[in-house]
Amino acid sequence: MPAAAPSAAEACFQPLISGAPAAAFVEAMSRLGPFGPTPALVAGVSGGPHSLALALLLADWVASCGGRLLAGIVDHGLRPDSGAEAAQVAGWLAARGIPARIMALNLPPGLAVQARAREGRLQALLHLARDHGAGWVALGQHRGDQAETVLLRALAGSGRDGLAGMARGRSAGDALLIRPVLDCSPAALEAVVAAAGLAPVRDPSNSNPRFTRARLRVALADPDGEGPATEALAAAAAAFARRRLHLRRAVAARIAEAAWVSEAGFARLDLPRFGQDVVARAALAALVRAIGGATYAPAPAGVAGLLGRGAGSLGGAILGRDGLLMREEAALAPACRARDGVTWDGRFRLSGQPPPGLLVGALGSAAAGLPRPGWLPAAVAPTLPAFFAADDGALVAVPSLSYPSAESCPGVRLRFAPRGGAVG
């Protein structure tokens, strides 16, 4: 039986990735799986050539496997015409059978605007994935982006993990972030979009020399992403990524052997078994990040110092000499409105729709008047998430303690889901 003819996107994609087979994109997706029989994905689409190419390629891929794709278009509101551009991109996608949602961020101008825009965009896409039952968020970073990232991190003094660049896939709470075209050159992606007859949106900030990444792009002098410098940086990132993967496997094994992580947001370490070697330092960094509710792990020097002392505070977490690692009470986030999808303190994700008029925040001093189960250290109890009445601050429920009963706030769950992803 003859093979099916490739789609226009696949046909264009085929010859442009050096040395890649015809099914390059399908092969890249297979390395990121398994996806199951009917995968649901969200693709971040800015309207630029690379994210547009990703959407076109993913549309073919989900059609071939019975999945579904939703494009997330984030309007940062940083340019007067950004709203009109977002609507135009949504129209392009709709004409090709790709549903899209536009999400407005309305970011205020100011310092670190690009970093704030990236984080806001990512959070908007993750919320969209959760709302639509999608388990994956696909981003369109390519080989040139990887090269620039490695250079940026080298200039910032990053260690081995940072020099591994962007991961092809990583956990981000309720969804997995994947980068299916990370090995692809920008020229190949531009050609996919050209073959589809689209003229992509060009963000002028990408060439604005006031931004470090734009200056590095000029220094590389490789707009097609196929030059020797880009190739060398991408190869270096791949080598560091292999080392990172090896270390993460060792970290997972060490945590399984010498630590216990509670769904109540604390951990117990067997410090003698935990050790003080490079694996122990990486494992403690991962645990501190999760328990402290941070997006990124603390600096290696701080982790080594804490491990050497055997006790102390770091990154919003406190390590006791008995091996108890818990959230630092003084660093807890303030209470926030209880609603589906909110993450409190960078650690606990609320799912389900709670009754109106509730806040979620730290149990605090109210813990003193409640019965405490044997598994819960007294010092940890005030750091537990609880529901309070917004009008008078009265304690309503503490799900992890089944207070006032196991049926309190039915259909609502507070799950330990660290902002930076799973431990390890």
N, C-alpha and C positions, 0 to 999 in steps of 0.2 A: 504493500500500500504506500503510495507516495507521501512524502512529508507535507504537512500543511504549509502553504506559502506564508512567509513572515509578514507581519503587519508593516505598515509604512515606517513606524517608529523603529521596529526591530531591524528592518532592512537598512535603515540609515545608521542605526547604532552599530551594526555588525562590523563594517570595515574600519571604524574609526578608533577603536580601542586596540592599541598595539598588541598583537599576538593573541587577542581574545577570540574565542569561537563565536559562531553566529548567535548562540543563545546566551550571550554574556550577561544580560540583565537577569534572565531566568536563573542562571547559575549563581549570580550574586545573591539573589533572593533565597535560593536553596541553602546557602551557607548561613543565612540569618534565621532560618526556621528551626523547628517545624512550626507551621502556621495552622494546621488543622484543615478540615474539609471546606469550611466556608469562612475564611478570614475576613475580618473587618479592620480597615486601616484608615487613618487620617494622614493626609499629606500636607505639609506646610508649603504653601504656594505664595510667593511674593509677587509674581508676575515677571520676575527676572528669568533669563534663559535657562538657568540650571534647575530651578524649582519647577518651571513649566515642563521641561524635559522629563523630570521625575514623575510628574503627574501623568504625562502621556504614556510613559513606560509602565507605570503602575496600573493604569487603566487597562492596558492590554493584558497585564499579568493577572489582575483580579478577574477579568472576563474569562481567562483560560482556566481558572481554578474555582469558579463559582463564588468568588468573594465579593466584597463591596468596598468602594472607595469614596471617601468624602474629603474634599479639598478644604483646608482651613486658610482663609486669607485674612491676615492681620493688618489692619490699618493703624499704623502708629500715630497718625495725625501730626507728623513732624513737618509735612509740606502741605501747602494749600490745596494742591491737586491730588493728594493721596487718596481721598475718598472716591473721586471719579476714576482713578486708576484701578482701585480695588473692584469697583463695579464693572469696569471694562474686562478685567481678568476673569471675574465670575461669569461674564457673558461668553467669553472665549471657551471656558471650560464647559459651560452648559451646552454650547453648540456641539461639543464633542461627547456629550452624554456623561459628563463628570459633574455630579452635584457639588455645590460649594456653599460655604457659610462665611460671611464677612464679620469680623470681630473688631470693634474699635477700641484702641487702647487710650487714645488721647493723652499721650505722654507729655508732660511739661518739658520745655527745653531746660538745659542746665548741664551740670557736670556729668561725665560718664554716660552721655545720652545713648551711645551705641550699645554699651553693656546693659543699660536699663531696658533698651528696646529688645535686645536678644532675650533677656530673662522674661520680660513681659510677653513676648511672642511665644516662648516655650510654654509658659504657664497657660496661656490662652489655648494653645493647641492641646495640651494635656486635659484641660477642662472639657474641650470639645470632644475629645476621645472618650472621656468618661460618660458624658451626656449621651453619646451615640453608641455606646457599647463596643467601642473599638479597642482592641488590645495592643495596637501598634501605632506609633507616630513616626512617619517617615520624613526625613529631612534631606535636602538636596546638596549638602556639601560635597565637594569633589576633590580631586587630587591637588589642584592648586590651593584650595582652602586649607588642605592638610599641611602643605608645605609652609604656608604663611603662619599657621598655628604653631608649628614646631619652632619656627624662627622667633615668633613672639614669646613663646615660653622659654626658649633659650636665653633671650635677652632679659627676661624677668628672673632668671636664675632657677628655673624649675628643675626638679630632680628627675629621676628616671621615669616616674609615672607621667609627669607632664610632657616629657619629650616623646612619649608614645603617641602624642597627638589625640585627635578625636577618635573615640571608639566606634567601631562599626555597629555595635549594639550595646545598650546598657539599660538597666532598670531605671525607671523614673516614677516610682510609686505605682499607680494603677495601670500604667502602660509601659511598653518597651519602646525606647528610642532606637530607631534604625537608620542607617545611612547607606542605602543600597548602591549609590554611585560614587562612593568615596574613592574608589580606584580608577574612576573615569576622568579623562581630561576635560576641561571646560570646552575645548573645541568640539569634542564629540557631542556634548550636550547641546551646544549651539546648533550643530547640524541637525539634531533631532527636531528642534523647534523650527528651524528653517524648512525642513521637509514637511512639517505640518502646516506651513503657510502662515506662521505667526511672527509678528514683530514684537519682541518682548519689551517690557518696561525696563528702563535703565535708571537706577537710583544714582543720582549725582554724588551722593556721599561716598560711594564706592571708589571714587577717584579724587576725593577731597584730601589734599595733603595734610590737613590738620589732624587727620586720624592716622595712627601708627600703622594700622594694617594697610591702608592705602599707600603709604610710603614704602612699606616692604614690598608691595605688589610691583611698584615701579622699580625697586632695587633688583627684584628677581628678573625683570625684563623678559617675562615669559607669559604673554597673554593667552597663548594656546594651551599652556600647562603641559607641554611635551618636551621641554628643554632639559638639559643635564642637571641644572640646579634643583629644579622641581623633582626630577626623578630621584636624585640623591637624598633629598629631604624626605620624600615619601618612603624611600627604602629604609632610612634611619628610623622613621616613625614605626614602620612595620617591625623592625628588629626590636625596638623598645617595647612595642605592643606584645610581642611574643614573650618577652621577659616579664611584662606586667601580668599576662595571663598565667604564667607559671607561678608567680608570686601569689596571685589571688587564689589559686588552687591550694597553695600551701597555707595561706591565711585561713581559708575555709576549714581546712583540716585541723589547724591549731585551735580555732575557736570551738569546733566540735569536740575537741579533746580536752580543752582546759577552760572552757567558759560556758555559762548558761545565760541566755538572753530571755528575759521575761516579756510577755505581751503587755505588761504594765509599764514598760519603758525604763527598765534598769537591767543590770547584768551582774552576775557573780563570776569572778575570776579565781581560778586556782593558781595563785601567783607563782609558786615554785614550778608547777608544770607548764605554766604559760611561757616562762623563760624570758630572756632579754636579747635574743638574737634579732636579725633583720626581719624574720617572719613575725616574731613577737611585736616588734615595733609597728609593722604594717597592720597587724591584727588589732593592736590597741588603738591605732589611728582610726581604723574603721569603726570600732566600737564607740570611741569618743565622738566621732561625727554623728553616729546614729543616736546615741543617748543624749547628746547635746543639741540635737535638732538642727545641725548645720548642713549647708549644702555641700561643703567641701571638708576634707580631713584637715586637722591642724598641721602646722609646720613640723617636719621631721625632728628638728632640734628640740622642740617642745615635748614631743612624744617621747624621745629618748630620755629627756630629763625627768619626766614624770615616771617612766618605767624604772629609771635608776633610783629615784627617791622612794618608790613604792607607795607613794601617797601624794595627794595634792589635787589642785583643780586645773583644768585645761579645756578650752573650747566649750564652756558651759556645762561641763561634767565634773564630778568629783570622784576621785578614787580613794577608798579607804584602805588602811593596812590589812583589813580582813578580806580584801578583794572585792568589796561592794563598789560597783561603778554606777552612779546615779546622776540624775539631772541636778544641776546646781539651783537651789530654790530661788536665790536672789536673781538669777538670770531668766526666770520663767517669763513667757510672753503674757501680756495682759489678756483679759477675757475678750472674746469676740462674739459676734452674733452667730448663733447656732443655725446652720443651714446645710443642706446637702452639698457635699464636696469640699467644705471648708477644712483646712488643715490648721490645727491649733498648735502653737509652740514648735512648729517644724517637725512634729513627731506623730500627732494623732489625727487621722483622717476620719471625718464624720460622713457616714453614708446613710441615706434615708432622710425622710422629712420629719424633723422634730416638731412638737407643738409650737405655735407662735409665741413670741415673747420670752425666749430663752437665750441665755449666753452660755458659752462653753469656756471654761477657764480652770485655773488650778484650784484644787480642793482646799489647800492652805490650812489655816487654823481650824477649820471645821472638821478636819480629820480627827482632832482630839476627842470629839464626842461620839465617834463611830466605832463599832466593833472592828477589830483588825484581824484578818486571817493569819495563820502562822507563817505562810509563805511570804508575807509582805513585811519588809523591814520598816520599823517605825519611822525612820528618817525619810523613807520614800513616800509614805502616805500623803503628805502635803503636796507632792508634785503630781498626783494623779489628776486626770481630767474629770471635771464634774460639770453638771448643768445647774445654772442658777436662774432665778427669775430676774428679768431685766429691770422690772420696776422697783423691787425692794431688795434685791440681792439675796433672797432666801434660797437655801440649798434645796434643789429639786430632786436630783438623782446623781449617783456615782455608779456608772455601769460596771466598772471593773470590780466593785465590791458588792454588786447586786443590791444596792441600796436605793430606795427602801425595800425593793423586791426585785426578783429576777425579771419581772414583767414591766419594770419601769421604762417609760419611753419605748413602747413596742415598735418594731420595725426600724429602729435607729441603732446604728452600731458605731462605736468609736474604736478604730483599729490602729495599732501601733504601725505606722507606715512612715518611717523617717524621710524627710524631704530629700536627702541626698541619695535615696535608694536603699536597697537591702544591705545588711551588714556583710562585709566580705568583698 
